[in-house]
Amino acid sequence: MPDETITLTMSKPDAEVLLGVLSSERYNAEAEAVCDAVRKQIDERLAELG
């Protein structure tokens, strides 16, 4: 079975914007789980960058 993950590379400002978008969509029941998972990963990476 092929790997079902993807890796994205983006600038820190773009990641911060995406984080805001994901945060605003977390109340959308259809997207909540995905938004939470991606938001957590972005938060972790931004914390690593300082």
mmCIF file as Biopython writes it, N, C-alpha, C and O atoms, coordinates in Angstrom:
data_model
#
loop_
_atom_site.group_PDB
_atom_site.id
_atom_site.type_symbol
_atom_site.label_atom_id
_atom_site.label_alt_id
_atom_site.label_comp_id
_atom_site.label_asym_id
_atom_site.label_entity_id
_atom_site.label_seq_id
_atom_site.pdbx_PDB_ins_code
_atom_site.Cartn_x
_atom_site.Cartn_y
_atom_site.Cartn_z
_atom_site.occupancy
_atom_site.B_iso_or_equiv
_atom_site.auth_seq_id
_atom_site.auth_asym_id
_atom_site.pdbx_PDB_model_num
ATOM 1   N N  . MET A ? 1  ? 0.847   -1.178 0.000  1.0 0.0 1  A 1 
ATOM 2   C CA . MET A ? 1  ? 0.000   0.000  0.000  1.0 0.0 1  A 1 
ATOM 3   C C  . MET A ? 1  ? 0.892   1.241  0.000  1.0 0.0 1  A 1 
ATOM 4   O O  . MET A ? 1  ? 1.826   1.330  0.797  1.0 0.0 1  A 1 
ATOM 5   N N  . PRO A ? 2  ? 0.616   2.186  -0.874 1.0 0.0 2  A 1 
ATOM 6   C CA . PRO A ? 2  ? 1.443   3.396  -0.924 1.0 0.0 2  A 1 
ATOM 7   C C  . PRO A ? 2  ? 1.256   4.245  0.336  1.0 0.0 2  A 1 
ATOM 8   O O  . PRO A ? 2  ? 0.219   4.195  0.998  1.0 0.0 2  A 1 
ATOM 9   N N  . ASP A ? 3  ? 2.285   5.017  0.639  1.0 0.0 3  A 1 
ATOM 10  C CA . ASP A ? 3  ? 2.221   5.925  1.782  1.0 0.0 3  A 1 
ATOM 11  C C  . ASP A ? 3  ? 1.097   6.924  1.538  1.0 0.0 3  A 1 
ATOM 12  O O  . ASP A ? 3  ? 1.011   7.510  0.459  1.0 0.0 3  A 1 
ATOM 13  N N  . GLU A ? 4  ? 0.253   7.118  2.515  1.0 0.0 4  A 1 
ATOM 14  C CA . GLU A ? 4  ? -0.879  8.029  2.360  1.0 0.0 4  A 1 
ATOM 15  C C  . GLU A ? 4  ? -0.681  9.326  3.131  1.0 0.0 4  A 1 
ATOM 16  O O  . GLU A ? 4  ? -1.643  9.912  3.628  1.0 0.0 4  A 1 
ATOM 17  N N  . THR A ? 5  ? 0.563   9.774  3.230  1.0 0.0 5  A 1 
ATOM 18  C CA . THR A ? 5  ? 0.849   11.050 3.870  1.0 0.0 5  A 1 
ATOM 19  C C  . THR A ? 5  ? 1.481   11.977 2.849  1.0 0.0 5  A 1 
ATOM 20  O O  . THR A ? 5  ? 2.049   11.532 1.851  1.0 0.0 5  A 1 
ATOM 21  N N  . ILE A ? 6  ? 1.373   13.261 3.109  1.0 0.0 6  A 1 
ATOM 22  C CA . ILE A ? 6  ? 2.023   14.261 2.270  1.0 0.0 6  A 1 
ATOM 23  C C  . ILE A ? 6  ? 2.824   15.189 3.170  1.0 0.0 6  A 1 
ATOM 24  O O  . ILE A ? 6  ? 2.545   15.308 4.363  1.0 0.0 6  A 1 
ATOM 25  N N  . THR A ? 7  ? 3.811   15.837 2.595  1.0 0.0 7  A 1 
ATOM 26  C CA . THR A ? 7  ? 4.617   16.805 3.319  1.0 0.0 7  A 1 
ATOM 27  C C  . THR A ? 7  ? 4.501   18.133 2.592  1.0 0.0 7  A 1 
ATOM 28  O O  . THR A ? 7  ? 4.657   18.197 1.373  1.0 0.0 7  A 1 
ATOM 29  N N  . LEU A ? 8  ? 4.228   19.183 3.336  1.0 0.0 8  A 1 
ATOM 30  C CA . LEU A ? 8  ? 4.139   20.524 2.773  1.0 0.0 8  A 1 
ATOM 31  C C  . LEU A ? 8  ? 5.299   21.360 3.280  1.0 0.0 8  A 1 
ATOM 32  O O  . LEU A ? 8  ? 5.735   21.207 4.421  1.0 0.0 8  A 1 
ATOM 33  N N  . THR A ? 9  ? 5.785   22.225 2.446  1.0 0.0 9  A 1 
ATOM 34  C CA . THR A ? 9  ? 6.809   23.174 2.850  1.0 0.0 9  A 1 
ATOM 35  C C  . THR A ? 9  ? 6.267   24.565 2.559  1.0 0.0 9  A 1 
ATOM 36  O O  . THR A ? 9  ? 5.843   24.858 1.441  1.0 0.0 9  A 1 
ATOM 37  N N  . MET A ? 10 ? 6.284   25.424 3.582  1.0 0.0 10 A 1 
ATOM 38  C CA . MET A ? 10 ? 5.797   26.785 3.398  1.0 0.0 10 A 1 
ATOM 39  C C  . MET A ? 10 ? 6.568   27.720 4.303  1.0 0.0 10 A 1 
ATOM 40  O O  . MET A ? 10 ? 7.231   27.294 5.248  1.0 0.0 10 A 1 
ATOM 41  N N  . SER A ? 11 ? 6.470   28.975 4.002  1.0 0.0 11 A 1 
ATOM 42  C CA . SER A ? 11 ? 7.155   29.971 4.824  1.0 0.0 11 A 1 
ATOM 43  C C  . SER A ? 11 ? 6.449   30.091 6.173  1.0 0.0 11 A 1 
ATOM 44  O O  . SER A ? 11 ? 5.285   29.718 6.319  1.0 0.0 11 A 1 
ATOM 45  N N  . LYS A ? 12 ? 7.171   30.614 7.141  1.0 0.0 12 A 1 
ATOM 46  C CA . LYS A ? 12 ? 6.598   30.813 8.472  1.0 0.0 12 A 1 
ATOM 47  C C  . LYS A ? 12 ? 5.373   31.738 8.407  1.0 0.0 12 A 1 
ATOM 48  O O  . LYS A ? 12 ? 4.361   31.433 9.037  1.0 0.0 12 A 1 
ATOM 49  N N  . PRO A ? 13 ? 5.428   32.862 7.664  1.0 0.0 13 A 1 
ATOM 50  C CA . PRO A ? 13 ? 4.228   33.707 7.581  1.0 0.0 13 A 1 
ATOM 51  C C  . PRO A ? 13 ? 3.035   32.974 6.965  1.0 0.0 13 A 1 
ATOM 52  O O  . PRO A ? 13 ? 1.905   33.143 7.422  1.0 0.0 13 A 1 
ATOM 53  N N  . ASP A ? 14 ? 3.273   32.168 5.941  1.0 0.0 14 A 1 
ATOM 54  C CA . ASP A ? 14 ? 2.178   31.407 5.340  1.0 0.0 14 A 1 
ATOM 55  C C  . ASP A ? 14 ? 1.615   30.399 6.328  1.0 0.0 14 A 1 
ATOM 56  O O  . ASP A ? 14 ? 0.401   30.200 6.384  1.0 0.0 14 A 1 
ATOM 57  N N  . ALA A ? 15 ? 2.480   29.761 7.106  1.0 0.0 15 A 1 
ATOM 58  C CA . ALA A ? 15 ? 2.028   28.795 8.108  1.0 0.0 15 A 1 
ATOM 59  C C  . ALA A ? 15 ? 1.176   29.487 9.173  1.0 0.0 15 A 1 
ATOM 60  O O  . ALA A ? 15 ? 0.189   28.924 9.645  1.0 0.0 15 A 1 
ATOM 61  N N  . GLU A ? 16 ? 1.558   30.702 9.545  1.0 0.0 16 A 1 
ATOM 62  C CA . GLU A ? 16 ? 0.783   31.439 10.541 1.0 0.0 16 A 1 
ATOM 63  C C  . GLU A ? 16 ? -0.601  31.806 9.999  1.0 0.0 16 A 1 
ATOM 64  O O  . GLU A ? 16 ? -1.591  31.752 10.729 1.0 0.0 16 A 1 
ATOM 65  N N  . VAL A ? 17 ? -0.665  32.179 8.724  1.0 0.0 17 A 1 
ATOM 66  C CA . VAL A ? 17 ? -1.958  32.485 8.102  1.0 0.0 17 A 1 
ATOM 67  C C  . VAL A ? 17 ? -2.817  31.229 8.047  1.0 0.0 17 A 1 
ATOM 68  O O  . VAL A ? 17 ? -3.996  31.263 8.399  1.0 0.0 17 A 1 
ATOM 69  N N  . LEU A ? 18 ? -2.230  30.124 7.607  1.0 0.0 18 A 1 
ATOM 70  C CA . LEU A ? 18 ? -2.966  28.868 7.533  1.0 0.0 18 A 1 
ATOM 71  C C  . LEU A ? 18 ? -3.460  28.441 8.908  1.0 0.0 18 A 1 
ATOM 72  O O  . LEU A ? 18 ? -4.570  27.925 9.036  1.0 0.0 18 A 1 
ATOM 73  N N  . LEU A ? 19 ? -2.655  28.648 9.920  1.0 0.0 19 A 1 
ATOM 74  C CA . LEU A ? 19 ? -3.049  28.331 11.290 1.0 0.0 19 A 1 
ATOM 75  C C  . LEU A ? 19 ? -4.298  29.118 11.673 1.0 0.0 19 A 1 
ATOM 76  O O  . LEU A ? 19 ? -5.209  28.575 12.298 1.0 0.0 19 A 1 
ATOM 77  N N  . GLY A ? 20 ? -4.342  30.383 11.303 1.0 0.0 20 A 1 
ATOM 78  C CA . GLY A ? 20 ? -5.525  31.207 11.579 1.0 0.0 20 A 1 
ATOM 79  C C  . GLY A ? 20 ? -6.762  30.704 10.859 1.0 0.0 20 A 1 
ATOM 80  O O  . GLY A ? 20 ? -7.854  30.683 11.427 1.0 0.0 20 A 1 
ATOM 81  N N  . VAL A ? 21 ? -6.592  30.300 9.610  1.0 0.0 21 A 1 
ATOM 82  C CA . VAL A ? 21 ? -7.716  29.765 8.835  1.0 0.0 21 A 1 
ATOM 83  C C  . VAL A ? 21 ? -8.224  28.478 9.476  1.0 0.0 21 A 1 
ATOM 84  O O  . VAL A ? 21 ? -9.429  28.290 9.642  1.0 0.0 21 A 1 
ATOM 85  N N  . LEU A ? 22 ? -7.299  27.599 9.833  1.0 0.0 22 A 1 
ATOM 86  C CA . LEU A ? 22 ? -7.692  26.341 10.465 1.0 0.0 22 A 1 
ATOM 87  C C  . LEU A ? 22 ? -8.403  26.590 11.796 1.0 0.0 22 A 1 
ATOM 88  O O  . LEU A ? 22 ? -9.357  25.889 12.133 1.0 0.0 22 A 1 
ATOM 89  N N  . SER A ? 23 ? -7.948  27.567 12.533 1.0 0.0 23 A 1 
ATOM 90  C CA . SER A ? 23 ? -8.570  27.888 13.811 1.0 0.0 23 A 1 
ATOM 91  C C  . SER A ? 23 ? -10.005 28.378 13.614 1.0 0.0 23 A 1 
ATOM 92  O O  . SER A ? 23 ? -10.893 28.047 14.399 1.0 0.0 23 A 1 
ATOM 93  N N  . SER A ? 24 ? -10.222 29.162 12.571 1.0 0.0 24 A 1 
ATOM 94  C CA . SER A ? 24 ? -11.567 29.685 12.329 1.0 0.0 24 A 1 
ATOM 95  C C  . SER A ? 24 ? -12.520 28.604 11.837 1.0 0.0 24 A 1 
ATOM 96  O O  . SER A ? 24 ? -13.732 28.723 12.022 1.0 0.0 24 A 1 
ATOM 97  N N  . GLU A ? 25 ? -12.000 27.564 11.220 1.0 0.0 25 A 1 
ATOM 98  C CA . GLU A ? 25 ? -12.844 26.488 10.698 1.0 0.0 25 A 1 
ATOM 99  C C  . GLU A ? 25 ? -13.059 25.359 11.699 1.0 0.0 25 A 1 
ATOM 100 O O  . GLU A ? 25 ? -13.767 24.402 11.387 1.0 0.0 25 A 1 
ATOM 101 N N  . ARG A ? 26 ? -12.479 25.439 12.874 1.0 0.0 26 A 1 
ATOM 102 C CA . ARG A ? 26 ? -12.576 24.320 13.808 1.0 0.0 26 A 1 
ATOM 103 C C  . ARG A ? 26 ? -14.008 24.079 14.288 1.0 0.0 26 A 1 
ATOM 104 O O  . ARG A ? 26 ? -14.301 23.015 14.832 1.0 0.0 26 A 1 
ATOM 105 N N  . TYR A ? 27 ? -14.892 25.040 14.096 1.0 0.0 27 A 1 
ATOM 106 C CA . TYR A ? 27 ? -16.287 24.859 14.509 1.0 0.0 27 A 1 
ATOM 107 C C  . TYR A ? 27 ? -17.137 24.244 13.401 1.0 0.0 27 A 1 
ATOM 108 O O  . TYR A ? 27 ? -18.326 23.994 13.599 1.0 0.0 27 A 1 
ATOM 109 N N  . ASN A ? 28 ? -16.545 24.002 12.254 1.0 0.0 28 A 1 
ATOM 110 C CA . ASN A ? 28 ? -17.213 23.319 11.153 1.0 0.0 28 A 1 
ATOM 111 C C  . ASN A ? 28 ? -17.138 21.826 11.453 1.0 0.0 28 A 1 
ATOM 112 O O  . ASN A ? 28 ? -16.062 21.232 11.383 1.0 0.0 28 A 1 
ATOM 113 N N  . ALA A ? 29 ? -18.264 21.225 11.785 1.0 0.0 29 A 1 
ATOM 114 C CA . ALA A ? 29 ? -18.283 19.828 12.232 1.0 0.0 29 A 1 
ATOM 115 C C  . ALA A ? 29 ? -17.647 18.874 11.223 1.0 0.0 29 A 1 
ATOM 116 O O  . ALA A ? 29 ? -17.039 17.878 11.615 1.0 0.0 29 A 1 
ATOM 117 N N  . GLU A ? 30 ? -17.780 19.163 9.938  1.0 0.0 30 A 1 
ATOM 118 C CA . GLU A ? 30 ? -17.231 18.283 8.909  1.0 0.0 30 A 1 
ATOM 119 C C  . GLU A ? 30 ? -15.710 18.360 8.833  1.0 0.0 30 A 1 
ATOM 120 O O  . GLU A ? 30 ? -15.063 17.407 8.400  1.0 0.0 30 A 1 
ATOM 121 N N  . ALA A ? 31 ? -15.141 19.476 9.246  1.0 0.0 31 A 1 
ATOM 122 C CA . ALA A ? 31 ? -13.699 19.675 9.116  1.0 0.0 31 A 1 
ATOM 123 C C  . ALA A ? 31 ? -12.961 19.709 10.446 1.0 0.0 31 A 1 
ATOM 124 O O  . ALA A ? 31 ? -11.735 19.820 10.471 1.0 0.0 31 A 1 
ATOM 125 N N  . GLU A ? 32 ? -13.686 19.616 11.539 1.0 0.0 32 A 1 
ATOM 126 C CA . GLU A ? 32 ? -13.093 19.815 12.871 1.0 0.0 32 A 1 
ATOM 127 C C  . GLU A ? 32 ? -11.886 18.916 13.152 1.0 0.0 32 A 1 
ATOM 128 O O  . GLU A ? 32 ? -10.843 19.410 13.580 1.0 0.0 32 A 1 
ATOM 129 N N  . ALA A ? 33 ? -12.009 17.630 12.922 1.0 0.0 33 A 1 
ATOM 130 C CA . ALA A ? 33 ? -10.912 16.709 13.242 1.0 0.0 33 A 1 
ATOM 131 C C  . ALA A ? 33 ? -9.674  17.001 12.415 1.0 0.0 33 A 1 
ATOM 132 O O  . ALA A ? 33 ? -8.558  16.991 12.933 1.0 0.0 33 A 1 
ATOM 133 N N  . VAL A ? 34 ? -9.871  17.262 11.132 1.0 0.0 34 A 1 
ATOM 134 C CA . VAL A ? 34 ? -8.733  17.557 10.253 1.0 0.0 34 A 1 
ATOM 135 C C  . VAL A ? 34 ? -8.089  18.875 10.659 1.0 0.0 34 A 1 
ATOM 136 O O  . VAL A ? 34 ? -6.865  18.968 10.752 1.0 0.0 34 A 1 
ATOM 137 N N  . CYS A ? 35 ? -8.904  19.889 10.899 1.0 0.0 35 A 1 
ATOM 138 C CA . CYS A ? 35 ? -8.370  21.191 11.299 1.0 0.0 35 A 1 
ATOM 139 C C  . CYS A ? 35 ? -7.567  21.087 12.594 1.0 0.0 35 A 1 
ATOM 140 O O  . CYS A ? 35 ? -6.487  21.666 12.710 1.0 0.0 35 A 1 
ATOM 141 N N  . ASP A ? 36 ? -8.096  20.351 13.559 1.0 0.0 36 A 1 
ATOM 142 C CA . ASP A ? 36 ? -7.389  20.199 14.828 1.0 0.0 36 A 1 
ATOM 143 C C  . ASP A ? 36 ? -6.042  19.500 14.641 1.0 0.0 36 A 1 
ATOM 144 O O  . ASP A ? 36 ? -5.041  19.917 15.225 1.0 0.0 36 A 1 
ATOM 145 N N  . ALA A ? 37 ? -6.013  18.442 13.832 1.0 0.0 37 A 1 
ATOM 146 C CA . ALA A ? 37 ? -4.775  17.697 13.620 1.0 0.0 37 A 1 
ATOM 147 C C  . ALA A ? 37 ? -3.726  18.538 12.910 1.0 0.0 37 A 1 
ATOM 148 O O  . ALA A ? 37 ? -2.560  18.546 13.304 1.0 0.0 37 A 1 
ATOM 149 N N  . VAL A ? 38 ? -4.137  19.245 11.862 1.0 0.0 38 A 1 
ATOM 150 C CA . VAL A ? 38 ? -3.185  20.071 11.108 1.0 0.0 38 A 1 
ATOM 151 C C  . VAL A ? 38 ? -2.739  21.256 11.951 1.0 0.0 38 A 1 
ATOM 152 O O  . VAL A ? 38 ? -1.565  21.624 11.940 1.0 0.0 38 A 1 
ATOM 153 N N  . ARG A ? 39 ? -3.674  21.853 12.682 1.0 0.0 39 A 1 
ATOM 154 C CA . ARG A ? 39 ? -3.330  22.988 13.541 1.0 0.0 39 A 1 
ATOM 155 C C  . ARG A ? 39 ? -2.286  22.583 14.574 1.0 0.0 39 A 1 
ATOM 156 O O  . ARG A ? 39 ? -1.347  23.333 14.841 1.0 0.0 39 A 1 
ATOM 157 N N  . LYS A ? 40 ? -2.449  21.406 15.149 1.0 0.0 40 A 1 
ATOM 158 C CA . LYS A ? 40 ? -1.490  20.923 16.151 1.0 0.0 40 A 1 
ATOM 159 C C  . LYS A ? 40 ? -0.104  20.760 15.527 1.0 0.0 40 A 1 
ATOM 160 O O  . LYS A ? 40 ? 0.898   21.149 16.127 1.0 0.0 40 A 1 
ATOM 161 N N  . GLN A ? 41 ? -0.046  20.186 14.328 1.0 0.0 41 A 1 
ATOM 162 C CA . GLN A ? 41 ? 1.245   19.986 13.670 1.0 0.0 41 A 1 
ATOM 163 C C  . GLN A ? 41 ? 1.919   21.320 13.343 1.0 0.0 41 A 1 
ATOM 164 O O  . GLN A ? 41 ? 3.128   21.466 13.518 1.0 0.0 41 A 1 
ATOM 165 N N  . ILE A ? 42 ? 1.141   22.284 12.873 1.0 0.0 42 A 1 
ATOM 166 C CA . ILE A ? 42 ? 1.712   23.600 12.554 1.0 0.0 42 A 1 
ATOM 167 C C  . ILE A ? 42 ? 2.195   24.277 13.831 1.0 0.0 42 A 1 
ATOM 168 O O  . ILE A ? 42 ? 3.279   24.860 13.854 1.0 0.0 42 A 1 
ATOM 169 N N  . ASP A ? 43 ? 1.396   24.202 14.894 1.0 0.0 43 A 1 
ATOM 170 C CA . ASP A ? 43 ? 1.818   24.782 16.182 1.0 0.0 43 A 1 
ATOM 171 C C  . ASP A ? 43 ? 3.156   24.209 16.636 1.0 0.0 43 A 1 
ATOM 172 O O  . ASP A ? 43 ? 4.029   24.947 17.093 1.0 0.0 43 A 1 
ATOM 173 N N  . GLU A ? 44 ? 3.314   22.888 16.510 1.0 0.0 44 A 1 
ATOM 174 C CA . GLU A ? 44 ? 4.550   22.243 16.930 1.0 0.0 44 A 1 
ATOM 175 C C  . GLU A ? 44 ? 5.736   22.722 16.103 1.0 0.0 44 A 1 
ATOM 176 O O  . GLU A ? 44 ? 6.799   23.019 16.648 1.0 0.0 44 A 1 
ATOM 177 N N  . ARG A ? 45 ? 5.555   22.797 14.799 1.0 0.0 45 A 1 
ATOM 178 C CA . ARG A ? 45 ? 6.655   23.231 13.923 1.0 0.0 45 A 1 
ATOM 179 C C  . ARG A ? 45 ? 7.007   24.704 14.180 1.0 0.0 45 A 1 
ATOM 180 O O  . ARG A ? 45 ? 8.186   25.058 14.204 1.0 0.0 45 A 1 
ATOM 181 N N  . LEU A ? 46 ? 6.010   25.554 14.370 1.0 0.0 46 A 1 
ATOM 182 C CA . LEU A ? 46 ? 6.280   26.973 14.656 1.0 0.0 46 A 1 
ATOM 183 C C  . LEU A ? 46 ? 7.011   27.111 15.985 1.0 0.0 46 A 1 
ATOM 184 O O  . LEU A ? 46 ? 7.894   27.960 16.117 1.0 0.0 46 A 1 
ATOM 185 N N  . ALA A ? 47 ? 6.659   26.293 16.966 1.0 0.0 47 A 1 
ATOM 186 C CA . ALA A ? 47 ? 7.338   26.339 18.260 1.0 0.0 47 A 1 
ATOM 187 C C  . ALA A ? 47 ? 8.805   25.951 18.109 1.0 0.0 47 A 1 
ATOM 188 O O  . ALA A ? 47 ? 9.675   26.520 18.769 1.0 0.0 47 A 1 
ATOM 189 N N  . GLU A ? 48 ? 9.073   24.987 17.244 1.0 0.0 48 A 1 
ATOM 190 C CA . GLU A ? 48 ? 10.462  24.574 16.995 1.0 0.0 48 A 1 
ATOM 191 C C  . GLU A ? 48 ? 11.263  25.706 16.376 1.0 0.0 48 A 1 
ATOM 192 O O  . GLU A ? 48 ? 12.452  25.855 16.654 1.0 0.0 48 A 1 
ATOM 193 N N  . LEU A ? 49 ? 10.606  26.513 15.526 1.0 0.0 49 A 1 
ATOM 194 C CA . LEU A ? 49 ? 11.294  27.616 14.852 1.0 0.0 49 A 1 
ATOM 195 C C  . LEU A ? 49 ? 11.488  28.813 15.775 1.0 0.0 49 A 1 
ATOM 196 O O  . LEU A ? 49 ? 12.335  29.672 15.528 1.0 0.0 49 A 1 
ATOM 197 N N  . GLY A ? 50 ? 10.694  28.857 16.839 1.0 0.0 50 A 1 
ATOM 198 C CA . GLY A ? 50 ? 10.839  29.948 17.809 1.0 0.0 50 A 1 
ATOM 199 C C  . GLY A ? 50 ? 10.019  31.127 17.521 1.0 0.0 50 A 1 
ATOM 200 O O  . GLY A ? 50 ? 10.059  32.105 18.268 1.0 0.0 50 A 1 
#
